Amino acid sequence: MARTVAHVIVNALEELGVQHVFGVVGDALNPMTEAIRTSATLSWVGCRHEEAAAFAAGAQAQLSGTLGVCMGTVGPGSVHLLNGLYDAAKTRAPVLAICGQVPLAEIGSDYFQEVDNDLLFRDVAVHRATVTSPDQMPRMLEGAVRAAVTQGGVAVLTVPGDIGDQPLSEDRPVRFALDRAVTRPDDPALTQAAALLNTASRVTLLVGAGARDARSEVMRTAEQLAAPMVLTLKAKEGFEDDNAFQVGQTGLIGNPAAAHALDSGDTLLMLGTDFPYRDWYPKDVKVVQIDSREEHLGRRTPVDIGLAGDVGATLRALLPLLDEAPDRAHLDGAREKFLHWQEGQQKLADPGHDRRVTGRARAALDNPGHMIRPEALAAAVDTHAADDAVFTSDTGMATVWLSRLVTMRGTRRLIGSYNLGSMANAMPQAIGAQLWAPDRQIVAFCGDGGLSMLLGDLMTIKTYALPVKLVVFDNQRLGMVKLEQEQAGLPEFGTELDNPDFAAVAGALGIEGIRVTDPADLDEAVRRAFATPGPVLLDVLTNPEEVAVPGKPTLAQGWGFAVAKIKEIL
C-alpha cells in the first residue's frame, strides 16, 4: 500500500535522525500528528505557543548541527512560528517548518484562517513551497531539507489540510544529499595575506562562532602572531576556557581590555565572524577577513584582503607562511588589562558589595531583595552549574551578566537570540536543549520581561517533566531598554514591570519555585536549585539600578546618564 504524504514526511524525518517535532496541534496538521503518533522514534512535543515551538526547534538545530523541526497549523498557527523562525534564520540554524493550509480547492478564496504562507515566509526562509499534489512527494520534501541543511537556514513546507492523508501514486524511498563542501582560498591569496600579516607589528584577532570547529588552528595562529584574541559572544563557547590569548568580548557587553586590544593594534584578523556593530571596529588598520560566506567579506568594516573559505582549512594552509612575531608586548598588555578587569568583576560579584540603596532607588523598592547584585547571581550560577551545562540567555541584561561572569569551561554550551535579539527566547530554547540532551544540566538565564512574555510554556516544561533550571533576573524592569534610555539622556519610561511572584506562579503550575530576596541567602538558593531533581524556577530579586558599563564608555553616554538621573529625580 502506498504511503500518504504525511507518512512520507514522518518516515523521512525518522531516517534523518530527528527525534522531536515541536508545535501546537490543529485540524490541518491532523494527518501529520497522526503519523507522528504511530512513529516508533519521532516524538511530538506539544507547546503552548508556536513561537516557543520554533525557538525549541532552532535550539536543537544549533546544538546538534542537524535538522530541527516545528509545525504550525493553518493561519495563526503558522504566523506564530515566525519570530522563532527568524531567530533560526539569522543564526543559520537548519530548521524545517511544516505549515498547515486551507483545503486545496479553497486556496486564494480568502477562506477562513487562510494566510499565504509562501508570501509570509518569503523573507525568513531559504526555501518555501506549497504541496499541491501527492505526486510532488518526496521530491519537494527532499528539496526543502536539502536547502535547510546545506544553506543553513529555514525551509518552510506548506501542506493543505486535504493533502496530508492522500496516498502517493508512485512511492519511492527518500534520498538526501546533504554533504557540505570544505573550501579554502587559492595559494596566491594566502601568500598575499601572509605578507600583510608578517609585516604587521600588532595583530589582534576577532574570533566568531564560524571558527569554533578550528580551535587548534586559531590558537596556533594567535601564538605565531602573538595576538590577543577578542571573542564575540557566540565564540565564548569553544575559545574562552584554557586560553591564554583571549581578552573577552567587545561592544556594549564588552570590557576595556578587548576595546584596547582592537584600538591599539595595527592589523585586524577576523576569523569566522560577522560582528555587526561598526562603531566598535578599529579605525585606520589593515584588515584580513576569513569567512566561509563570501558575501560577509567587508560587510562590516573595510577589508584589505578577504579570504573566502572554511576557517580551519584556510588557517592550515596559511600557518606555514606566517613568521613568528618577535614582540609579545601587544598581547601581554592586553592580557594584563583583561585580568585586571576580571578582578574588578569578581569584586562586583560579591553579594555583600552593596550594603544599602539610597535616594530615588530606595524609595522605589518594596523590600531588600532588590539589593541583590545581578553579578552575584551570575557568579553563583557559574560556581554551581555543571561543567557540561548548556546555557541559554534572554536578550538584554541577563546576557550581559552571563557574558561577564559565566565561563564556558569544560564542555559547556551557549545559545541565545544573539543575532535577532528577540525577547522570550531563553525558556523555550531550554526546552529544546533539554530534550536534545536529557542527561545534561540546562540553565536558562531569563529576564523577567522575557519569561513573562511566553509564560504559558512553563506548562510544557511541567508536562514533559523537563529538569530545566530557570534563573530569573527579576529587577521588575526591561533593564536594557532602561539603560538605553538613560544613556540617551531620557528618563526611564515604560520599562517598569508589575511582576508576580514568579516562584509562586511556578509552584502553582507544579514546578519547584525558589524566591530569593536577601543577598545572604543567594549562594545556598542557587546550590539548592541545582541539587533539586526536576524543573526549578529560581526567582531572584535583583537591583534595578545596577548599570553595565560598556568596554569603551563615551562622554556623551556619561552625560546622558547624568541628565536622565536628574530628570528621574525631578
C-alpha positions in Angstrom: 0.0 0.0 0.0 1.3 3.4 -1.0 2.2 5.8 1.8 0.4 9.0 2.4 2.1 12.5 2.1 2.2 12.7 5.9 3.8 9.3 6.3 6.4 10.1 3.7 7.4 13.2 5.7 7.4 11.5 9.0 9.4 8.5 7.7 11.9 10.8 6.2 12.4 12.7 9.4 12.9 9.3 11.2 15.6 8.4 8.6 17.3 11.8 9.3 17.5 11.0 13.0 15.1 13.7 14.0 13.7 12.9 17.4 11.3 15.7 18.2 8.7 17.8 16.4 7.5 20.9 18.3 4.2 22.6 17.7 0.5 23.1 18.6 -2.0 20.6 17.1 -4.6 21.8 14.7 -7.0 20.5 12.1 -4.8 21.0 9.0 -2.0 19.1 10.8 -4.1 16.1 11.8 -2.6 13.8 9.2 0.9 14.8 10.3 0.3 14.4 14.0 -1.4 11.1 13.4 1.7 9.8 11.6 3.9 11.1 14.4 1.6 9.4 17.0 2.3 6.0 15.4 6.0 6.6 14.9 8.4 4.5 16.9 11.2 7.1 17.1 9.7 10.5 16.5 8.0 12.3 19.3 5.5 15.1 19.3 6.2 17.9 21.8 3.0 20.0 22.3 3.9 23.5 23.2 1.5 26.2 24.4 2.6 28.7 21.8 4.0 28.1 18.3 6.7 30.8 18.9 8.1 28.6 21.7 8.0 25.6 19.3 10.1 27.4 16.7 12.6 28.5 19.3 12.9 25.0 20.7 13.4 23.5 17.2 16.0 26.2 16.5 17.8 25.4 19.7 18.1 21.7 18.8 19.4 22.7 15.4 22.0 25.0 16.9 23.2 22.5 19.4 23.2 19.4 17.2 24.1 20.9 13.9 21.3 18.8 12.3 17.8 19.5 11.3 15.3 20.9 13.8 11.5 20.6 13.1 8.5 22.5 14.1 4.9 22.7 12.9 2.1 25.3 12.9 -1.4 24.8 11.7 -3.3 26.9 9.2 -3.3 30.7 9.5 -2.5 32.0 13.0 -0.6 28.8 14.0 1.9 29.4 11.1 2.1 33.1 11.8 3.0 32.4 15.4 6.1 30.4 14.2 7.5 33.5 12.5 9.6 35.0 15.3 11.3 31.8 16.3 12.0 31.0 12.7 13.5 34.5 12.2 15.9 33.6 15.0 16.9 30.3 13.4 17.4 32.1 10.1 19.7 34.8 11.5 21.6 32.1 13.4 21.8 30.0 10.2 20.3 27.0 12.1 18.8 24.3 9.8 15.1 24.2 10.6 12.2 22.7 8.7 8.8 24.2 9.4 5.7 22.2 8.3 2.8 24.5 8.0 -0.9 23.7 7.5 -3.0 25.3 4.9 -6.7 25.5 4.0 -8.1 22.8 1.7 -6.5 22.9 -1.8 -9.7 24.0 -3.6 -10.1 27.0 -1.2 -6.6 28.4 -1.7 -6.9 32.0 -3.0 -10.5 32.5 -1.9 -9.9 34.4 1.3 -11.1 31.3 3.2 -11.4 31.2 6.9 -7.9 31.5 8.5 -6.2 31.5 5.1 -2.8 33.0 5.0 -0.4 33.0 2.1 2.5 31.1 3.7 4.8 31.4 0.7 4.4 35.2 0.9 4.5 35.2 4.8 7.8 33.3 5.0 9.4 34.9 1.9 11.9 36.9 3.9 12.8 34.3 6.5 13.1 31.1 4.5 15.9 29.9 2.2 13.3 27.6 0.7 9.5 27.6 0.7 6.9 25.6 -1.2 3.3 24.5 -1.1 2.4 20.9 -1.8 -0.5 20.8 -4.3 -0.3 17.2 -5.3 0.8 13.9 -3.6 2.9 13.2 -6.7 5.2 16.1 -5.8 6.5 14.0 -2.9 9.1 13.0 -1.9 10.9 15.3 -4.3 9.5 18.5 -2.7 10.5 17.3 0.8 14.0 16.5 -0.4 14.4 20.0 -1.7 13.2 21.6 1.5 15.5 19.5 3.7 18.5 19.9 1.4 18.1 23.7 1.4 17.8 24.0 5.2 20.8 21.8 5.9 23.2 22.8 3.1 22.4 26.6 3.2 22.0 26.7 7.0 18.6 28.2 7.3 14.8 27.8 7.4 12.8 25.8 4.9 9.0 26.0 5.0 6.9 23.3 3.5 3.1 24.1 3.4 0.7 21.1 3.3 -3.0 21.8 2.7 -5.3 20.0 5.1 -6.7 17.7 2.5 -3.3 16.7 1.0 -1.6 15.2 4.0 -3.7 12.0 4.1 -3.6 11.4 0.3 -1.5 8.4 -0.9 1.3 8.8 -3.4 0.7 7.2 -6.8 4.4 6.3 -7.2 6.1 5.8 -3.8 9.9 5.6 -3.5 12.5 6.0 -0.8 13.6 9.5 0.1 17.1 10.4 -0.9 19.1 13.2 0.7 22.5 14.6 -0.5 23.5 16.7 2.5 27.3 16.8 2.5 28.7 20.4 2.6 32.0 21.3 0.9 35.0 22.4 2.8 36.9 25.1 0.9 39.9 27.3 1.2 41.3 30.2 -0.9 43.8 29.8 -3.7 47.6 29.9 -2.9 48.2 33.4 -4.3 45.5 34.9 -2.0 47.1 33.1 1.0 50.5 34.4 0.1 49.2 38.0 -0.1 47.5 37.6 3.3 50.7 36.2 4.9 52.8 39.1 3.5 50.4 41.6 5.1 50.3 39.8 8.5 54.1 39.3 8.5 54.8 43.0 8.1 52.4 43.9 11.0 53.7 44.7 14.4 50.5 44.5 16.5 47.9 41.9 15.2 44.6 41.5 17.0 42.2 38.6 16.3 38.5 39.0 16.3 37.1 35.4 16.5 33.5 34.4 16.0 31.3 31.3 16.0 32.4 30.4 12.5 35.8 29.5 13.9 34.6 27.2 16.7 35.5 24.0 14.8 39.0 25.3 14.2 40.2 25.9 17.8 43.6 24.4 17.4 44.3 26.3 14.2 43.1 29.6 15.8 45.3 29.0 18.9 48.3 28.3 16.8 47.7 31.5 14.8 47.4 33.6 17.9 50.7 32.0 19.2 52.5 32.6 15.9 51.4 36.3 15.7 51.5 37.0 19.5 48.0 38.3 19.0 45.3 39.0 21.7 42.0 37.3 20.8 38.8 39.3 21.1 35.8 36.9 21.2 32.3 37.5 20.0 29.6 36.4 22.4 29.0 33.2 20.4 32.7 32.4 20.4 32.7 32.2 24.2 31.8 28.6 23.7 35.0 26.9 22.4 37.5 29.7 23.0 37.0 31.1 26.5 38.3 28.2 28.5 42.0 27.5 28.9 43.0 30.3 26.5 46.0 32.5 27.4 45.2 34.7 24.4 41.6 35.7 24.9 40.5 39.1 26.3 36.8 38.7 26.3 34.1 40.5 24.4 33.8 43.9 22.7 30.8 46.0 22.1 28.3 47.2 24.7 28.6 44.0 26.7 32.3 44.0 26.4 35.3 45.2 28.5 38.1 47.7 28.3 40.8 45.2 27.6 39.0 44.0 24.4 38.4 47.5 23.3 42.1 48.3 23.9 43.3 45.2 22.0 41.3 46.3 19.0 42.2 50.0 19.1 45.9 49.6 19.8 46.6 47.1 17.0 47.7 48.0 13.5 46.2 44.9 11.9 42.9 43.0 12.5 42.5 39.4 11.6 38.8 38.4 11.5 38.1 34.7 11.8 34.5 33.4 11.2 32.7 36.5 12.5 30.1 38.8 11.2 30.2 41.0 14.3 27.6 43.7 13.3 28.5 46.8 15.4 30.5 49.0 13.1 31.4 51.6 15.8 33.4 49.0 17.7 35.8 48.2 14.9 39.2 49.8 15.0 39.9 52.7 12.5 42.9 53.1 10.3 44.1 49.5 10.5 44.8 46.8 7.9 42.1 44.1 7.9 42.3 40.4 6.8 39.0 38.5 7.0 38.4 34.8 6.7 34.8 33.6 6.3 33.1 30.7 4.6 30.4 33.1 3.2 31.9 35.3 0.5 29.1 37.9 1.0 30.3 38.5 4.5 33.7 39.8 3.4 33.9 43.5 4.0 30.3 43.8 5.1 31.0 45.3 8.5 34.3 47.1 8.0 36.6 47.7 5.0 38.8 44.7 4.3 42.2 44.8 2.7 42.3 41.1 2.0 39.2 38.9 2.1 39.6 35.1 2.1 36.5 33.1 1.3 36.8 29.6 2.9 36.4 27.4 5.9 38.4 28.9 8.8 40.2 25.7 9.7 41.2 24.7 6.2 42.3 28.3 5.4 44.4 28.6 8.5 46.0 25.2 8.0 47.2 26.5 4.6 48.1 29.9 5.9 50.1 29.0 9.1 53.2 27.7 7.3 53.5 31.1 5.6 53.4 33.1 8.8 56.5 34.4 10.6 56.8 34.2 14.3 56.1 37.6 15.9 59.3 39.0 17.5 57.5 41.1 20.1 54.7 40.0 22.6 54.1 43.4 24.1 50.8 43.9 22.4 49.5 40.5 23.6 50.9 40.9 27.2 49.5 44.4 27.6 46.0 43.3 26.5 46.1 40.3 28.8 47.2 42.3 31.7 44.3 44.8 31.3 41.9 41.8 30.9 43.0 40.1 34.1 42.7 43.4 36.0 39.2 43.9 34.7 38.2 40.4 35.7 39.4 41.0 39.2 37.1 44.0 39.4 34.2 42.0 38.1 34.7 39.4 40.9 34.5 42.2 43.4 31.2 43.3 42.0 30.0 39.7 42.2 30.4 39.7 46.0 26.8 39.5 47.3 27.8 41.9 50.1 29.3 44.5 47.8 26.3 46.8 48.2 25.2 47.4 51.8 22.4 49.9 51.1 20.3 51.5 48.4 19.7 55.3 48.7 17.8 58.1 47.0 15.2 57.5 44.4 16.1 53.9 44.1 15.5 53.1 47.7 12.1 54.9 47.7 11.1 52.8 44.7 11.9 49.4 46.3 9.5 47.5 48.4 11.9 45.1 50.0 15.6 44.5 50.5 15.6 41.9 47.7 16.4 44.5 45.1 19.8 44.9 46.8 20.9 41.6 45.3 23.5 42.3 42.6 22.9 40.6 39.3 26.6 40.0 39.0 26.4 38.0 42.3 23.7 35.8 40.9 25.5 35.1 37.6 28.7 34.3 39.5 26.9 31.9 41.9 25.4 30.1 38.9 28.8 29.8 37.3 30.1 28.3 40.5 27.4 25.7 41.0 26.5 24.8 37.4 27.9 21.6 35.9 30.9 21.7 33.6 28.8 20.3 30.8 25.8 22.6 31.3 24.0 24.1 28.4 23.2 27.8 28.9 20.5 29.8 27.2 20.0 33.5 27.8 17.3 36.1 27.2 18.3 39.2 25.2 19.1 42.1 27.5 20.8 42.4 30.8 20.7 38.7 31.5 23.0 38.2 28.6 25.3 40.9 29.9 25.8 39.2 33.2 26.2 35.8 31.6 28.8 37.2 29.2 30.8 38.8 32.0 30.5 36.3 34.9 29.9 32.8 33.4 32.8 30.9 31.9 32.3 28.4 29.2 34.6 25.9 30.8 34.6 22.2 30.2 32.1 21.2 27.6 29.6 23.9 28.4 27.4 25.1 25.5 25.8 28.5 25.0 22.9 29.7 22.7 20.6 32.7 22.7 19.0 35.1 20.3 22.3 36.8 19.6 21.6 37.8 16.0 17.9 38.6 16.1 17.9 39.9 19.6 14.4 38.6 20.5 12.9 38.7 23.9 11.5 35.5 25.4 13.9 33.1 23.8 15.8 31.6 26.8 13.0 29.4 28.3 11.8 27.8 25.0 15.3 27.3 23.8 15.9 25.5 27.1 13.0 23.2 26.3 14.6 22.2 23.0 18.0 21.8 24.6 16.8 19.6 27.5 15.0 17.2 25.1 18.2 17.2 22.9 20.3 16.3 25.9 18.1 14.8 28.7 21.1 13.9 30.9 22.7 17.3 30.8 22.0 20.3 33.0 20.2 23.0 31.1 20.3 26.6 32.6 18.2 29.4 31.3 19.2 33.0 32.1 15.7 34.6 32.0 14.9 38.2 32.1 11.6 38.9 33.9 10.2 40.6 30.8 11.3 37.7 28.6 9.9 35.0 30.8 6.6 36.6 31.3 6.1 37.1 27.5 5.9 33.3 26.9 5.0 32.3 30.5 2.5 29.7 29.3 5.2 27.4 28.1 6.3 26.8 31.7 3.5 24.2 31.4 5.4 22.5 28.6 8.3 22.1 31.0 5.9 20.6 33.6 4.0 18.4 31.1 7.2 16.7 29.9 9.0 16.7 33.3 12.0 18.6 31.9 14.6 19.2 34.6 15.3 22.7 33.3 16.7 25.3 35.7 15.2 28.7 35.1 17.2 31.5 36.7 15.1 34.7 36.7 16.8 38.1 37.0 13.8 39.8 38.5 14.6 43.5 38.6 11.0 44.4 37.6 12.3 46.3 34.6 13.1 46.0 31.0 16.7 46.6 32.1 18.5 47.0 28.8 15.8 49.4 27.5 16.1 51.4 30.7 19.8 51.7 30.3 19.5 52.7 26.6 17.0 55.4 27.6 19.2 56.8 30.3 22.4 56.8 28.2 20.5 58.9 25.7 19.6 61.4 28.4 16.0 60.2 28.6 14.2 59.5 31.9 13.1 55.9 32.4 9.7 55.4 30.9 7.6 52.3 30.1 10.1 49.9 31.4 8.7 49.1 34.8 7.1 45.7 35.2 4.3 44.7 37.6 5.7 41.2 38.2 4.0 38.4 40.1 6.0 36.2 42.5 7.4 34.0 39.7 8.3 31.3 42.2 4.7 31.2 43.5 3.5 31.0 39.9 5.9 28.1 39.2 4.6 26.4 42.4 1.0 26.8 41.2 2.0 25.1 37.9 3.6 22.2 39.7 7.2 23.4 39.3 9.6 23.9 42.2 9.9 27.6 42.9 12.5 29.3 44.9 12.4 33.1 45.7 15.4 35.0 46.9 15.1 38.4 48.4 18.2 38.6 50.7 21.8 38.6 49.4 22.8 36.3 52.3 20.5 33.6 51.0 21.7 33.7 47.4 24.5 31.1 47.3 22.5 28.5 49.2 19.5 29.1 47.0 21.5 28.6 43.8 23.1 25.4 45.2 19.6 24.1 46.2 18.2 24.9 42.8 20.8 22.8 41.0 20.6 20.0 43.6 16.8 19.7 43.3 15.6 17.0 40.8 13.2 18.1 38.1 12.4 21.6 36.9 13.2 24.6 39.1 12.4 28.3 38.8 14.8 30.5 40.8 13.3 33.9 41.1 15.9 36.4 42.4 15.0 40.0 43.0 17.9 42.0 41.7 18.9 45.7 41.9 17.2 47.6 39.0 19.7 50.4 39.3 22.7 48.2 38.5 24.5 49.5 35.4 26.6 47.5 33.0 29.4 49.9 31.9 30.4 49.3 28.3 34.1 48.5 27.5 34.6 51.9 25.9 32.2 54.4 27.6 31.9 57.8 25.9 31.5 61.2 27.4 28.1 61.5 25.7 26.9 58.3 27.3 28.0 59.5 30.8 26.5 62.9 30.3 23.2 61.4 29.0 23.1 59.1 32.0 23.6 62.0 34.4 20.9 64.1 32.7 18.5 61.2 32.8 19.0 60.6 36.5 18.3 64.3 37.2 15.1 64.1 35.2 14.1 61.0 37.1 14.7 62.6 40.4 12.8 65.8 39.4 
